[in-house]
Amino acid sequence: MAGNAMGFRLVNYLFEHPLTNIQLVAGGMNCAYVTASKLVAKFAELGILSEMTGQRRNRRYLFAPYMMIFAEISAPPGETEEKVSRKARKAPVEKAK
């Protein structure tokens, strides 16, 4: 049950912070870094989060399904979902404070 509760907390956190990293998740959810890392890894495995940097360290994750809502609203007519998704992943990223 505790794992499920943490998963629900992460989903709520992601709606407020759709672009994040493990350190921000740990701080925002007030949990251990290892816990945040496992949750983020599981969400990435399920396709809920998309890793954006391709690096082994300092990875940033995008809550892509949520961001797709906004990309579809603002997409020009005729653009496919795949094209919009690629644009969302390539959007400029602000550094986390």
Jmol script that loads the backbone (N, CA, C; Angstrom):
load data "model"
ATOM      1  N   MET A   1       0.821  -1.200   0.000  1.00  0.00           N
ATOM      2  CA  MET A   1       0.000   0.000   0.000  1.00  0.00           C
ATOM      3  C   MET A   1       0.863   1.260   0.000  1.00  0.00           C
ATOM      4  N   ALA A   2       1.976   1.221   0.722  1.00  0.00           N
ATOM      5  CA  ALA A   2       2.826   2.406   0.806  1.00  0.00           C
ATOM      6  C   ALA A   2       3.361   2.797  -0.574  1.00  0.00           C
ATOM      7  N   GLY A   3       3.718   1.795  -1.381  1.00  0.00           N
ATOM      8  CA  GLY A   3       4.203   2.073  -2.731  1.00  0.00           C
ATOM      9  C   GLY A   3       3.142   2.748  -3.583  1.00  0.00           C
ATOM     10  N   ASN A   4       1.902   2.274  -3.454  1.00  0.00           N
ATOM     11  CA  ASN A   4       0.801   2.890  -4.195  1.00  0.00           C
ATOM     12  C   ASN A   4       0.592   4.329  -3.772  1.00  0.00           C
ATOM     13  N   ALA A   5       0.666   4.577  -2.475  1.00  0.00           N
ATOM     14  CA  ALA A   5       0.481   5.935  -1.960  1.00  0.00           C
ATOM     15  C   ALA A   5       1.564   6.861  -2.513  1.00  0.00           C
ATOM     16  N   MET A   6       2.800   6.370  -2.561  1.00  0.00           N
ATOM     17  CA  MET A   6       3.888   7.194  -3.095  1.00  0.00           C
ATOM     18  C   MET A   6       3.687   7.441  -4.586  1.00  0.00           C
ATOM     19  N   GLY A   7       3.171   6.460  -5.293  1.00  0.00           N
ATOM     20  CA  GLY A   7       2.882   6.634  -6.715  1.00  0.00           C
ATOM     21  C   GLY A   7       1.839   7.719  -6.935  1.00  0.00           C
ATOM     22  N   PHE A   8       0.788   7.705  -6.124  1.00  0.00           N
ATOM     23  CA  PHE A   8      -0.248   8.739  -6.225  1.00  0.00           C
ATOM     24  C   PHE A   8       0.322  10.114  -5.890  1.00  0.00           C
ATOM     25  N   ARG A   9       1.196  10.157  -4.888  1.00  0.00           N
ATOM     26  CA  ARG A   9       1.829  11.434  -4.532  1.00  0.00           C
ATOM     27  C   ARG A   9       2.694  11.953  -5.681  1.00  0.00           C
ATOM     28  N   LEU A  10       3.398  11.031  -6.359  1.00  0.00           N
ATOM     29  CA  LEU A  10       4.232  11.451  -7.486  1.00  0.00           C
ATOM     30  C   LEU A  10       3.369  11.988  -8.626  1.00  0.00           C
ATOM     31  N   VAL A  11       2.256  11.338  -8.911  1.00  0.00           N
ATOM     32  CA  VAL A  11       1.362  11.838  -9.961  1.00  0.00           C
ATOM     33  C   VAL A  11       0.904  13.253  -9.619  1.00  0.00           C
ATOM     34  N   ASN A  12       0.486  13.478  -8.383  1.00  0.00           N
ATOM     35  CA  ASN A  12       0.059  14.820  -7.979  1.00  0.00           C
ATOM     36  C   ASN A  12       1.202  15.823  -8.121  1.00  0.00           C
ATOM     37  N   TYR A  13       2.400  15.412  -7.728  1.00  0.00           N
ATOM     38  CA  TYR A  13       3.565  16.287  -7.851  1.00  0.00           C
ATOM     39  C   TYR A  13       3.827  16.639  -9.316  1.00  0.00           C
ATOM     40  N   LEU A  14       3.691  15.657 -10.203  1.00  0.00           N
ATOM     41  CA  LEU A  14       3.982  15.873 -11.623  1.00  0.00           C
ATOM     42  C   LEU A  14       3.007  16.839 -12.280  1.00  0.00           C
ATOM     43  N   PHE A  15       1.777  16.896 -11.814  1.00  0.00           N
ATOM     44  CA  PHE A  15       0.842  17.863 -12.381  1.00  0.00           C
ATOM     45  C   PHE A  15       1.287  19.294 -12.088  1.00  0.00           C
ATOM     46  N   GLU A  16       1.955  19.497 -10.981  1.00  0.00           N
ATOM     47  CA  GLU A  16       2.471  20.831 -10.649  1.00  0.00           C
ATOM     48  C   GLU A  16       3.861  21.068 -11.218  1.00  0.00           C
ATOM     49  N   HIS A  17       4.620  19.996 -11.430  1.00  0.00           N
ATOM     50  CA  HIS A  17       6.009  20.099 -11.898  1.00  0.00           C
ATOM     51  C   HIS A  17       6.235  19.078 -13.019  1.00  0.00           C
ATOM     52  N   PRO A  18       5.700  19.332 -14.218  1.00  0.00           N
ATOM     53  CA  PRO A  18       5.802  18.333 -15.293  1.00  0.00           C
ATOM     54  C   PRO A  18       7.214  18.133 -15.835  1.00  0.00           C
ATOM     55  N   LEU A  19       8.111  19.040 -15.562  1.00  0.00           N
ATOM     56  CA  LEU A  19       9.516  18.893 -15.935  1.00  0.00           C
ATOM     57  C   LEU A  19      10.308  18.840 -14.643  1.00  0.00           C
ATOM     58  N   THR A  20      10.972  17.734 -14.398  1.00  0.00           N
ATOM     59  CA  THR A  20      11.586  17.553 -13.085  1.00  0.00           C
ATOM     60  C   THR A  20      12.827  16.680 -13.172  1.00  0.00           C
ATOM     61  N   ASN A  21      13.450  16.472 -12.037  1.00  0.00           N
ATOM     62  CA  ASN A  21      14.543  15.514 -11.917  1.00  0.00           C
ATOM     63  C   ASN A  21      14.382  14.791 -10.584  1.00  0.00           C
ATOM     64  N   ILE A  22      15.209  13.817 -10.317  1.00  0.00           N
ATOM     65  CA  ILE A  22      15.037  12.988  -9.121  1.00  0.00           C
ATOM     66  C   ILE A  22      15.213  13.812  -7.848  1.00  0.00           C
ATOM     67  N   GLN A  23      16.170  14.698  -7.842  1.00  0.00           N
ATOM     68  CA  GLN A  23      16.411  15.519  -6.654  1.00  0.00           C
ATOM     69  C   GLN A  23      15.199  16.394  -6.336  1.00  0.00           C
ATOM     70  N   LEU A  24      14.586  16.977  -7.358  1.00  0.00           N
ATOM     71  CA  LEU A  24      13.399  17.800  -7.132  1.00  0.00           C
ATOM     72  C   LEU A  24      12.217  16.957  -6.649  1.00  0.00           C
ATOM     73  N   VAL A  25      12.083  15.765  -7.202  1.00  0.00           N
ATOM     74  CA  VAL A  25      11.013  14.859  -6.752  1.00  0.00           C
ATOM     75  C   VAL A  25      11.211  14.522  -5.278  1.00  0.00           C
ATOM     76  N   ALA A  26      12.427  14.159  -4.899  1.00  0.00           N
ATOM     77  CA  ALA A  26      12.713  13.819  -3.499  1.00  0.00           C
ATOM     78  C   ALA A  26      12.385  14.986  -2.568  1.00  0.00           C
ATOM     79  N   GLY A  27      12.791  16.189  -2.956  1.00  0.00           N
ATOM     80  CA  GLY A  27      12.521  17.366  -2.123  1.00  0.00           C
ATOM     81  C   GLY A  27      11.046  17.723  -2.097  1.00  0.00           C
ATOM     82  N   GLY A  28      10.402  17.677  -3.254  1.00  0.00           N
ATOM     83  CA  GLY A  28       8.994  18.047  -3.347  1.00  0.00           C
ATOM     84  C   GLY A  28       8.066  17.069  -2.656  1.00  0.00           C
ATOM     85  N   MET A  29       8.460  15.806  -2.621  1.00  0.00           N
ATOM     86  CA  MET A  29       7.633  14.783  -1.978  1.00  0.00           C
ATOM     87  C   MET A  29       8.104  14.474  -0.562  1.00  0.00           C
ATOM     88  N   ASN A  30       9.184  15.110  -0.151  1.00  0.00           N
ATOM     89  CA  ASN A  30       9.751  14.903   1.179  1.00  0.00           C
ATOM     90  C   ASN A  30      10.029  13.410   1.427  1.00  0.00           C
ATOM     91  N   CYS A  31      10.774  12.819   0.488  1.00  0.00           N
ATOM     92  CA  CYS A  31      11.132  11.409   0.615  1.00  0.00           C
ATOM     93  C   CYS A  31      12.618  11.252   0.311  1.00  0.00           C
ATOM     94  N   ALA A  32      13.134  10.076   0.553  1.00  0.00           N
ATOM     95  CA  ALA A  32      14.551   9.796   0.307  1.00  0.00           C
ATOM     96  C   ALA A  32      14.843   9.798  -1.196  1.00  0.00           C
ATOM     97  N   TYR A  33      16.077  10.145  -1.540  1.00  0.00           N
ATOM     98  CA  TYR A  33      16.503  10.166  -2.933  1.00  0.00           C
ATOM     99  C   TYR A  33      16.311   8.801  -3.581  1.00  0.00           C
ATOM    100  N   VAL A  34      16.635   7.737  -2.854  1.00  0.00           N
ATOM    101  CA  VAL A  34      16.512   6.377  -3.395  1.00  0.00           C
ATOM    102  C   VAL A  34      15.049   6.074  -3.723  1.00  0.00           C
ATOM    103  N   THR A  35      14.145   6.476  -2.849  1.00  0.00           N
ATOM    104  CA  THR A  35      12.714   6.268  -3.085  1.00  0.00           C
ATOM    105  C   THR A  35      12.269   7.018  -4.325  1.00  0.00           C
ATOM    106  N   ALA A  36      12.670   8.280  -4.424  1.00  0.00           N
ATOM    107  CA  ALA A  36      12.320   9.096  -5.588  1.00  0.00           C
ATOM    108  C   ALA A  36      12.892   8.483  -6.863  1.00  0.00           C
ATOM    109  N   SER A  37      14.116   7.997  -6.787  1.00  0.00           N
ATOM    110  CA  SER A  37      14.763   7.393  -7.946  1.00  0.00           C
ATOM    111  C   SER A  37      14.005   6.166  -8.432  1.00  0.00           C
ATOM    112  N   LYS A  38      13.590   5.323  -7.505  1.00  0.00           N
ATOM    113  CA  LYS A  38      12.833   4.120  -7.873  1.00  0.00           C
ATOM    114  C   LYS A  38      11.482   4.476  -8.480  1.00  0.00           C
ATOM    115  N   LEU A  39      10.799   5.463  -7.897  1.00  0.00           N
ATOM    116  CA  LEU A  39       9.501   5.888  -8.433  1.00  0.00           C
ATOM    117  C   LEU A  39       9.649   6.450  -9.839  1.00  0.00           C
ATOM    118  N   VAL A  40      10.624   7.308 -10.036  1.00  0.00           N
ATOM    119  CA  VAL A  40      10.851   7.916 -11.343  1.00  0.00           C
ATOM    120  C   VAL A  40      11.207   6.837 -12.367  1.00  0.00           C
ATOM    121  N   ALA A  41      12.044   5.896 -11.973  1.00  0.00           N
ATOM    122  CA  ALA A  41      12.419   4.806 -12.886  1.00  0.00           C
ATOM    123  C   ALA A  41      11.192   3.990 -13.286  1.00  0.00           C
ATOM    124  N   LYS A  42      10.324   3.699 -12.339  1.00  0.00           N
ATOM    125  CA  LYS A  42       9.122   2.913 -12.634  1.00  0.00           C
ATOM    126  C   LYS A  42       8.189   3.706 -13.558  1.00  0.00           C
ATOM    127  N   PHE A  43       8.023   4.997 -13.287  1.00  0.00           N
ATOM    128  CA  PHE A  43       7.170   5.830 -14.133  1.00  0.00           C
ATOM    129  C   PHE A  43       7.751   5.936 -15.539  1.00  0.00           C
ATOM    130  N   ALA A  44       9.074   5.994 -15.662  1.00  0.00           N
ATOM    131  CA  ALA A  44       9.712   6.041 -16.981  1.00  0.00           C
ATOM    132  C   ALA A  44       9.502   4.704 -17.705  1.00  0.00           C
ATOM    133  N   GLU A  45       9.617   3.610 -16.984  1.00  0.00           N
ATOM    134  CA  GLU A  45       9.399   2.281 -17.564  1.00  0.00           C
ATOM    135  C   GLU A  45       7.968   2.134 -18.089  1.00  0.00           C
ATOM    136  N   LEU A  46       7.021   2.736 -17.382  1.00  0.00           N
ATOM    137  CA  LEU A  46       5.609   2.674 -17.785  1.00  0.00           C
ATOM    138  C   LEU A  46       5.249   3.681 -18.876  1.00  0.00           C
ATOM    139  N   GLY A  47       6.194   4.570 -19.202  1.00  0.00           N
ATOM    140  CA  GLY A  47       5.943   5.569 -20.241  1.00  0.00           C
ATOM    141  C   GLY A  47       5.259   6.819 -19.734  1.00  0.00           C
ATOM    142  N   ILE A  48       5.143   6.956 -18.431  1.00  0.00           N
ATOM    143  CA  ILE A  48       4.514   8.142 -17.849  1.00  0.00           C
ATOM    144  C   ILE A  48       5.493   9.305 -17.865  1.00  0.00           C
ATOM    145  N   LEU A  49       6.748   9.017 -17.606  1.00  0.00           N
ATOM    146  CA  LEU A  49       7.809  10.023 -17.680  1.00  0.00           C
ATOM    147  C   LEU A  49       8.731   9.688 -18.841  1.00  0.00           C
ATOM    148  N   SER A  50       9.241  10.717 -19.495  1.00  0.00           N
ATOM    149  CA  SER A  50      10.217  10.540 -20.579  1.00  0.00           C
ATOM    150  C   SER A  50      11.517  11.215 -20.172  1.00  0.00           C
ATOM    151  N   GLU A  51      12.611  10.454 -20.203  1.00  0.00           N
ATOM    152  CA  GLU A  51      13.919  11.019 -19.895  1.00  0.00           C
ATOM    153  C   GLU A  51      14.353  11.852 -21.098  1.00  0.00           C
ATOM    154  N   MET A  52      14.800  13.079 -20.853  1.00  0.00           N
ATOM    155  CA  MET A  52      15.047  14.015 -21.944  1.00  0.00           C
ATOM    156  C   MET A  52      16.509  14.239 -22.288  1.00  0.00           C
ATOM    157  N   THR A  53      17.433  13.936 -21.394  1.00  0.00           N
ATOM    158  CA  THR A  53      18.818  14.340 -21.616  1.00  0.00           C
ATOM    159  C   THR A  53      19.667  13.280 -22.300  1.00  0.00           C
ATOM    160  N   GLY A  54      19.349  12.005 -22.109  1.00  0.00           N
ATOM    161  CA  GLY A  54      20.177  10.939 -22.651  1.00  0.00           C
ATOM    162  C   GLY A  54      21.466  10.744 -21.872  1.00  0.00           C
ATOM    163  N   GLN A  55      21.577  11.394 -20.727  1.00  0.00           N
ATOM    164  CA  GLN A  55      22.780  11.291 -19.912  1.00  0.00           C
ATOM    165  C   GLN A  55      22.592  10.238 -18.820  1.00  0.00           C
ATOM    166  N   ARG A  56      23.694   9.856 -18.212  1.00  0.00           N
ATOM    167  CA  ARG A  56      23.620   8.920 -17.082  1.00  0.00           C
ATOM    168  C   ARG A  56      23.411   9.662 -15.779  1.00  0.00           C
ATOM    169  N   ARG A  57      23.845  10.907 -15.728  1.00  0.00           N
ATOM    170  CA  ARG A  57      23.693  11.731 -14.516  1.00  0.00           C
ATOM    171  C   ARG A  57      22.907  12.982 -14.878  1.00  0.00           C
ATOM    172  N   ASN A  58      22.363  13.622 -13.852  1.00  0.00           N
ATOM    173  CA  ASN A  58      21.626  14.878 -14.018  1.00  0.00           C
ATOM    174  C   ASN A  58      20.517  14.762 -15.064  1.00  0.00           C
ATOM    175  N   ARG A  59      19.798  13.679 -15.013  1.00  0.00           N
ATOM    176  CA  ARG A  59      18.717  13.460 -15.967  1.00  0.00           C
ATOM    177  C   ARG A  59      17.516  14.342 -15.636  1.00  0.00           C
ATOM    178  N   ARG A  60      16.835  14.754 -16.676  1.00  0.00           N
ATOM    179  CA  ARG A  60      15.585  15.499 -16.535  1.00  0.00           C
ATOM    180  C   ARG A  60      14.476  14.658 -17.144  1.00  0.00           C
ATOM    181  N   TYR A  61      13.328  14.726 -16.514  1.00  0.00           N
ATOM    182  CA  TYR A  61      12.189  13.920 -16.956  1.00  0.00           C
ATOM    183  C   TYR A  61      11.005  14.823 -17.270  1.00  0.00           C
ATOM    184  N   LEU A  62      10.268  14.437 -18.297  1.00  0.00           N
ATOM    185  CA  LEU A  62       9.094  15.175 -18.730  1.00  0.00           C
ATOM    186  C   LEU A  62       7.861  14.308 -18.530  1.00  0.00           C
ATOM    187  N   PHE A  63       6.837  14.883 -17.938  1.00  0.00           N
ATOM    188  CA  PHE A  63       5.546  14.219 -17.785  1.00  0.00           C
ATOM    189  C   PHE A  63       4.831  14.384 -19.120  1.00  0.00           C
ATOM    190  N   ALA A  64       5.268  13.592 -20.101  1.00  0.00           N
ATOM    191  CA  ALA A  64       4.864  13.756 -21.497  1.00  0.00           C
ATOM    192  C   ALA A  64       3.354  13.641 -21.740  1.00  0.00           C
ATOM    193  N   PRO A  65       2.652  12.663 -21.149  1.00  0.00           N
ATOM    194  CA  PRO A  65       1.210  12.583 -21.435  1.00  0.00           C
ATOM    195  C   PRO A  65       0.466  13.859 -21.046  1.00  0.00           C
ATOM    196  N   TYR A  66       0.853  14.455 -19.951  1.00  0.00           N
ATOM    197  CA  TYR A  66       0.227  15.703 -19.488  1.00  0.00           C
ATOM    198  C   TYR A  66       0.579  16.860 -20.428  1.00  0.00           C
ATOM    199  N   MET A  67       1.838  16.958 -20.810  1.00  0.00           N
ATOM    200  CA  MET A  67       2.265  18.042 -21.690  1.00  0.00           C
ATOM    201  C   MET A  67       1.663  17.906 -23.085  1.00  0.00           C
ATOM    202  N   MET A  68       1.356  16.676 -23.490  1.00  0.00           N
ATOM    203  CA  MET A  68       0.731  16.460 -24.798  1.00  0.00           C
ATOM    204  C   MET A  68      -0.622  17.148 -24.897  1.00  0.00           C
ATOM    205  N   ILE A  69      -1.330  17.248 -23.793  1.00  0.00           N
ATOM    206  CA  ILE A  69      -2.625  17.941 -23.789  1.00  0.00           C
ATOM    207  C   ILE A  69      -2.437  19.359 -24.300  1.00  0.00           C
ATOM    208  N   PHE A  70      -1.435  20.044 -23.785  1.00  0.00           N
ATOM    209  CA  PHE A  70      -1.196  21.428 -24.180  1.00  0.00           C
ATOM    210  C   PHE A  70      -0.627  21.522 -25.586  1.00  0.00           C
ATOM    211  N   ALA A  71       0.196  20.554 -25.965  1.00  0.00           N
ATOM    212  CA  ALA A  71       0.775  20.556 -27.305  1.00  0.00           C
ATOM    213  C   ALA A  71      -0.312  20.342 -28.348  1.00  0.00           C
ATOM    214  N   GLU A  72      -1.280  19.463 -28.053  1.00  0.00           N
ATOM    215  CA  GLU A  72      -2.357  19.200 -28.996  1.00  0.00           C
ATOM    216  C   GLU A  72      -3.269  20.406 -29.145  1.00  0.00           C
ATOM    217  N   ILE A  73      -3.496  21.109 -28.054  1.00  0.00           N
ATOM    218  CA  ILE A  73      -4.345  22.305 -28.098  1.00  0.00           C
ATOM    219  C   ILE A  73      -3.714  23.368 -28.982  1.00  0.00           C
ATOM    220  N   SER A  74      -2.385  23.498 -28.877  1.00  0.00           N
ATOM    221  CA  SER A  74      -1.712  24.565 -29.607  1.00  0.00           C
ATOM    222  C   SER A  74      -1.102  24.099 -30.935  1.00  0.00           C
ATOM    223  N   ALA A  75      -1.300  22.839 -31.299  1.00  0.00           N
ATOM    224  CA  ALA A  75      -0.710  22.320 -32.538  1.00  0.00           C
ATOM    225  C   ALA A  75      -1.440  22.864 -33.755  1.00  0.00           C
ATOM    226  N   PRO A  76      -0.689  23.260 -34.774  1.00  0.00           N
ATOM    227  CA  PRO A  76      -1.326  23.690 -36.019  1.00  0.00           C
ATOM    228  C   PRO A  76      -2.094  22.535 -36.650  1.00  0.00           C
ATOM    229  N   PRO A  77      -3.143  22.824 -37.366  1.00  0.00           N
ATOM    230  CA  PRO A  77      -3.903  21.756 -38.018  1.00  0.00           C
ATOM    231  C   PRO A  77      -3.013  20.908 -38.917  1.00  0.00           C
ATOM    232  N   GLY A  78      -3.220  19.605 -38.891  1.00  0.00           N
ATOM    233  CA  GLY A  78      -2.467  18.704 -39.760  1.00  0.00           C
ATOM    234  C   GLY A  78      -1.231  18.103 -39.133  1.00  0.00           C
ATOM    235  N   GLU A  79      -0.807  18.580 -37.950  1.00  0.00           N
ATOM    236  CA  GLU A  79       0.364  17.987 -37.310  1.00  0.00           C
ATOM    237  C   GLU A  79      -0.058  16.721 -36.585  1.00  0.00           C
ATOM    238  N   THR A  80       0.744  15.697 -36.714  1.00  0.00           N
ATOM    239  CA  THR A  80       0.435  14.426 -36.071  1.00  0.00           C
ATOM    240  C   THR A  80       0.836  14.459 -34.606  1.00  0.00           C
ATOM    241  N   GLU A  81       0.284  13.526 -33.849  1.00  0.00           N
ATOM    242  CA  GLU A  81       0.620  13.433 -32.427  1.00  0.00           C
ATOM    243  C   GLU A  81       2.108  13.160 -32.243  1.00  0.00           C
ATOM    244  N   GLU A  82       2.692  12.325 -33.106  1.00  0.00           N
ATOM    245  CA  GLU A  82       4.112  11.999 -33.003  1.00  0.00           C
ATOM    246  C   GLU A  82       4.967  13.250 -33.207  1.00  0.00           C
ATOM    247  N   LYS A  83       4.597  14.072 -34.188  1.00  0.00           N
ATOM    248  CA  LYS A  83       5.340  15.298 -34.463  1.00  0.00           C
ATOM    249  C   LYS A  83       5.261  16.260 -33.278  1.00  0.00           C
ATOM    250  N   VAL A  84       4.073  16.391 -32.712  1.00  0.00           N
ATOM    251  CA  VAL A  84       3.876  17.271 -31.566  1.00  0.00           C
ATOM    252  C   VAL A  84       4.663  16.747 -30.373  1.00  0.00           C
ATOM    253  N   SER A  85       4.676  15.425 -30.169  1.00  0.00           N
ATOM    254  CA  SER A  85       5.404  14.817 -29.068  1.00  0.00           C
ATOM    255  C   SER A  85       6.899  15.099 -29.186  1.00  0.00           C
ATOM    256  N   ARG A  86       7.447  14.961 -30.399  1.00  0.00           N
ATOM    257  CA  ARG A  86       8.870  15.254 -30.599  1.00  0.00           C
ATOM    258  C   ARG A  86       9.170  16.710 -30.281  1.00  0.00           C
ATOM    259  N   LYS A  87       8.292  17.617 -30.683  1.00  0.00           N
ATOM    260  CA  LYS A  87       8.495  19.035 -30.389  1.00  0.00           C
ATOM    261  C   LYS A  87       8.470  19.288 -28.887  1.00  0.00           C
ATOM    262  N   ALA A  88       7.549  18.639 -28.179  1.00  0.00           N
ATOM    263  CA  ALA A  88       7.447  18.828 -26.728  1.00  0.00           C
ATOM    264  C   ALA A  88       8.722  18.367 -26.034  1.00  0.00           C
ATOM    265  N   ARG A  89       9.314  17.287 -26.506  1.00  0.00           N
ATOM    266  CA  ARG A  89      10.540  16.772 -25.894  1.00  0.00           C
ATOM    267  C   ARG A  89      11.745  17.648 -26.200  1.00  0.00           C
ATOM    268  N   LYS A  90      11.716  18.361 -27.319  1.00  0.00           N
ATOM    269  CA  LYS A  90      12.850  19.190 -27.712  1.00  0.00           C
ATOM    270  C   LYS A  90      12.706  20.635 -27.235  1.00  0.00           C
ATOM    271  N   ALA A  91      11.619  20.940 -26.543  1.00  0.00           N
ATOM    272  CA  ALA A  91      11.385  22.313 -26.082  1.00  0.00           C
ATOM    273  C   ALA A  91      12.507  22.736 -25.139  1.00  0.00           C
ATOM    274  N   PRO A  92      12.826  24.035 -25.114  1.00  0.00           N
ATOM    275  CA  PRO A  92      13.865  24.520 -24.194  1.00  0.00           C
ATOM    276  C   PRO A  92      13.527  24.178 -22.757  1.00  0.00           C
ATOM    277  N   VAL A  93      14.543  23.857 -21.996  1.00  0.00           N
ATOM    278  CA  VAL A  93      14.356  23.450 -20.606  1.00  0.00           C
ATOM    279  C   VAL A  93      15.044  24.444 -19.698  1.00  0.00           C
ATOM    280  N   GLU A  94      14.310  24.897 -18.662  1.00  0.00           N
ATOM    281  CA  GLU A  94      14.919  25.768 -17.671  1.00  0.00           C
ATOM    282  C   GLU A  94      15.656  24.918 -16.659  1.00  0.00           C
ATOM    283  N   LYS A  95      16.775  25.433 -16.169  1.00  0.00           N
ATOM    284  CA  LYS A  95      17.526  24.697 -15.153  1.00  0.00           C
ATOM    285  C   LYS A  95      16.753  24.749 -13.839  1.00  0.00           C
ATOM    286  N   ALA A  96      16.751  23.633 -13.116  1.00  0.00           N
ATOM    287  CA  ALA A  96      16.106  23.564 -11.811  1.00  0.00           C
ATOM    288  C   ALA A  96      16.931  24.341 -10.811  1.00  0.00           C
ATOM    289  N   LYS A  97      16.250  25.007  -9.905  1.00  0.00           N
ATOM    290  CA  LYS A  97      16.951  25.808  -8.892  1.00  0.00           C
ATOM    291  C   LYS A  97      17.383  24.967  -7.728  1.00  0.00           C
TER     292      LYS A  97
END
end "model"
wireframe off; spacefill off
backbone 0.3
color backbone group
